[in-house]
């Protein structure tokens, strides 16, 4: 059955699209793929960030063109998020270390736009406040479901970069954990290529219930 057609506009240019397909696929089909940047096409990289308006008066906002389905009368405005280098994580993170890595941390004005934009319902603004008070364990929990799409950074007028900071905290805490593979107190650099291959092999072939048990144990104790 032929899908129904809807009319959308991209930067003022009207395009006909198939109902139910994503914005990115609609633009590809119309030969206009270059109007929106695309990276992973899976909702993670944030390259295809767009601002949307709706013909029925609903509030518009930011979204990802690779994930959002087209609708009749939808107006689309590309706004790609530029690539930025991310500071390397550090063992034993502190308030001083995160502020040195991210001088924008204390710019937060508590507007809540980042939380509203997050497609994973992460309490982004509250988590930024937790970063300021060095409550890193809670921050790591907050950003467990982060897909790193960058929408929180895009809507932040103060350039706070919440998703970069959240992942920095998670990685820094991870580097600080002891594990049986690394040996108690061993630095991450001692993790050999052979150890990495062994770990990947285990992750790909182990019983799913055992993987879940091991992950749960690590989250609770910091050890494998």
Buried (B, 14 or more C-beta within 10 A) or exposed (E): EEEEEBBBBBEEEEBEBBEEBBBBBBBBBBEBBEBBBBEBBEBBBBBBBBBBBBEEEEEBBBBBBBBBBBBBEBBBBBBBBEEEEBBEBBEEBEBEBBBEBBEBBEBBEEEEBBBBBBBBEBBBBBBBEBBBEBBBEBBBBBBEEBBBBBBBBBBBEEEBBBBBBBBBBBBBBBBBBBBEBBEEEEEEEEBEEEEEEEBEEEEEEEEEEEBEEBEEEBEEEEEB
